[in-house]
Amino acid sequence: MMQEDKPSPRADLWSGLAWIVLGLAIAWGGWTMDRLAYLNVSFYTIPGLVPMLLGFAIAFMGAVLLLRAVRAGALAPAATGGPVRLADHWRILTMLPLCLIFAVGLLGQGVVFWLAAALFIAAFVFIFEYQDRRAAGQRLRGAVVAVAYGVIVGLTIQYVFEDLFLLRLP
Amino acid sequence: MFDGLFAFGHAIAGMLSPMTILYALGATLIGLVIGALPGLTATMGVALMTTLTLKMTPNEAILVLICTYIGAIYGGSRSAILLNIPGTPASAASCLDGHALAKQGLAGRAMGIATSGSVVGTWIGMLCLALFTPVLGEMALKFGAYEFFWLAVFGVVISGNLTGTDPLKGWIAGFLGLFIAAIGQEGMYAYDRFTFGIHDLSGGIGLIPALVGAFGFAEVLTVMKDPPRKYIINTFDRVIPRIRDVLQYWRTVIRSGLIGTFMGIVPGVGEDVAAWSSYAAARRASKEKEKFGKGSVEGLMAAETGDNACIPGAVIPVLTLAVPGSAPAAVLLAAMLIHGVRPGPLIMIENPGFVYDVVAMMLIASFGILFYGLTLTKLLVKILLVPRTLIMPLIFVLCAVGAFAIASRMFDVYVMLGFGVIGFLLRLFNYPVAPLVLGIVLGDILDKNLRRGLVLSDGDLTPFITRPISAVMLAAILFIILMNVPPFRRRFDAASAAVKLRLRQLFGRTA
């Protein structure tokens, strides 16, 4: 199998802790869930039974992960770092808000679909090609290409989904 | 036997209309392009295409999705050979020998081997699908609540064990999926669980929006987080597959086809494990072990036969148990339900013709990849060079559209976004996503059947461990878990070595 970048023991420690908290929260949610006593429901069929068991299982596996991380040196002073350093990744920090603005701020908010898609795609292409375009002295050309590509793709998707396949678009 | 052949012939005849062939060719091409582009997976392709099939007839829709699925798994070999980047995870094994052949100036031959391996692999899997589905369907009729409960647990455990590099993380992802399936109205009393007063959550988390998020948006985030790489494409020779390659390695082809199909049948394991298992088995049995990894025709043939044979294999449990054998098969299962097809133990009674329709669809798709394998090489190379800054925003827009179009509600777009971020974080922390998906599919089966079983036995746990099929599945689950506990594994390895030695002594052979 392809080898992936392994997260550090410290990252596993934190994720183990997160699973314990989540698992216990799920188990608590299952335990406190209505047992439908007014319907004379048997304990074996109460709605919270399965979430309770799943919550305990997740918490247990989180604890095993945490213990394994501790044994691997997660608490050692040198065990810092790991794969999650989002501050170093301007790409992801730019992309997430861009996608959220499109999916939450534009779609379903009264903006016609092709225009929303064109705005998102043009912004995406312009931002992520900016460095290369600037280096090549083609900033204006980059903007024109981004806008043209966005409009063409937006209109094409609208045509294919709405007119060709008769589907509703947001 | 003859009933099956007759039904298959009927299915083929029913699909030979110009429109159906057009759909098949179009879907195979789309699948091929999706598979060839690094970062876009078969699961994402099938999930996005599900949207486009909503207004089609059930058979047309499933044909389109199967062609996309087969096209995507085959398409992954193109970037594996030409760029040394697997187009889909299923093609990772093909990189080793495929790209080595390309570096020797034999990229065309490598693509020909990939084409012939994929086609023959699909045929072997298809044959197994036609032969084993009725048998497994009959066996599935013996499944009661206890067996279905253990099947759900087994699926998550085996998927978690085989799909990632860390079984514990795979199991956590799988159990998270089981919990996600518990959100919304439960099936016995229509009681809202974990909905926090959000009306849209009452219907539960839609599988398609979740899959589009976990495999589409998460892929977009994963691909875009790193700076772009420059691709170098080697020149290539003729791409026409050679029959000689198949005939010369016929044992490898058949072995890989059977391994691939078996891996497909195992719930939630999928094409990448099938390809690696076939590759490893071919290497063990090969007379030319030293060539593996350096441009072995046999190695590439094994990997490509294995991953494509896995597709029909993954559809077998979909049809007989309503349990997917791989992540794209989970989408296929969801699409079948959307189109009113009810897969499960009763399919051979209620709708036996559908099984042979699926076999016919696989055959048509295999001809599709053969057609494109011979004709579209140069165009695909050009597609591989399209910058990802142009492809990824388009994919994200399609993810939003795909999530919305299933039920025409914005809530599903938000589910897609949520699962995209969850999928991205899981990958970042080395958690496999396939068990999560399988968990979401199996959650309802586990929930209903555990509670049904407990009611039937009045709280007695004995039937869960004493009924024959339940006992076998429980033993398998415990064995898989214990094999990941180092002291048990050491003892097991020592014991099995001692047994092997004893057997050799008994039969008078020396090591």
HADDOCK unambig.tbl for C-alpha pairs under 7 A between the chains (distance, minus, plus):
assign (segid A and resid 1 and name CA) (segid B and resid 276 and name CA) 6.70 0.50 0.50
assign (segid A and resid 2 and name CA) (segid B and resid 92 and name CA) 6.90 0.50 0.50
assign (segid A and resid 6 and name CA) (segid B and resid 430 and name CA) 6.52 0.50 0.50
assign (segid A and resid 7 and name CA) (segid B and resid 429 and name CA) 5.72 0.50 0.50
assign (segid A and resid 7 and name CA) (segid B and resid 430 and name CA) 6.74 0.50 0.50
assign (segid A and resid 44 and name CA) (segid B and resid 451 and name CA) 5.84 0.50 0.50
assign (segid A and resid 44 and name CA) (segid B and resid 454 and name CA) 5.81 0.50 0.50
assign (segid A and resid 44 and name CA) (segid B and resid 455 and name CA) 6.23 0.50 0.50
assign (segid A and resid 44 and name CA) (segid B and resid 459 and name CA) 6.49 0.50 0.50
assign (segid A and resid 45 and name CA) (segid B and resid 451 and name CA) 5.03 0.50 0.50
assign (segid A and resid 47 and name CA) (segid B and resid 186 and name CA) 6.96 0.50 0.50
assign (segid A and resid 47 and name CA) (segid B and resid 191 and name CA) 6.97 0.50 0.50
assign (segid A and resid 50 and name CA) (segid B and resid 447 and name CA) 5.99 0.50 0.50
assign (segid A and resid 51 and name CA) (segid B and resid 179 and name CA) 6.39 0.50 0.50
assign (segid A and resid 51 and name CA) (segid B and resid 182 and name CA) 6.94 0.50 0.50
assign (segid A and resid 54 and name CA) (segid B and resid 175 and name CA) 6.61 0.50 0.50
assign (segid A and resid 54 and name CA) (segid B and resid 179 and name CA) 6.46 0.50 0.50
assign (segid A and resid 58 and name CA) (segid B and resid 172 and name CA) 6.13 0.50 0.50
assign (segid A and resid 58 and name CA) (segid B and resid 175 and name CA) 6.55 0.50 0.50
assign (segid A and resid 61 and name CA) (segid B and resid 172 and name CA) 6.58 0.50 0.50
assign (segid A and resid 83 and name CA) (segid B and resid 428 and name CA) 6.72 0.50 0.50
assign (segid A and resid 89 and name CA) (segid B and resid 225 and name CA) 6.58 0.50 0.50
assign (segid A and resid 91 and name CA) (segid B and resid 224 and name CA) 6.67 0.50 0.50
assign (segid A and resid 91 and name CA) (segid B and resid 225 and name CA) 5.43 0.50 0.50
assign (segid A and resid 92 and name CA) (segid B and resid 221 and name CA) 6.73 0.50 0.50
assign (segid A and resid 92 and name CA) (segid B and resid 225 and name CA) 5.23 0.50 0.50
assign (segid A and resid 103 and name CA) (segid B and resid 400 and name CA) 6.84 0.50 0.50
assign (segid A and resid 108 and name CA) (segid B and resid 410 and name CA) 6.87 0.50 0.50
assign (segid A and resid 117 and name CA) (segid B and resid 397 and name CA) 6.65 0.50 0.50
assign (segid A and resid 121 and name CA) (segid B and resid 393 and name CA) 5.53 0.50 0.50
assign (segid A and resid 121 and name CA) (segid B and resid 394 and name CA) 6.99 0.50 0.50
assign (segid A and resid 124 and name CA) (segid B and resid 393 and name CA) 6.55 0.50 0.50
assign (segid A and resid 125 and name CA) (segid B and resid 389 and name CA) 5.72 0.50 0.50
assign (segid A and resid 125 and name CA) (segid B and resid 390 and name CA) 6.31 0.50 0.50
assign (segid A and resid 128 and name CA) (segid B and resid 389 and name CA) 6.43 0.50 0.50
assign (segid A and resid 165 and name CA) (segid B and resid 52 and name CA) 6.33 0.50 0.50
assign (segid A and resid 167 and name CA) (segid B and resid 405 and name CA) 6.54 0.50 0.50
assign (segid A and resid 168 and name CA) (segid B and resid 405 and name CA) 6.07 0.50 0.50
assign (segid A and resid 168 and name CA) (segid B and resid 408 and name CA) 6.61 0.50 0.50
assign (segid A and resid 169 and name CA) (segid B and resid 401 and name CA) 6.44 0.50 0.50
assign (segid A and resid 169 and name CA) (segid B and resid 405 and name CA) 6.50 0.50 0.50
assign (segid A and resid 170 and name CA) (segid B and resid 404 and name CA) 6.64 0.50 0.50
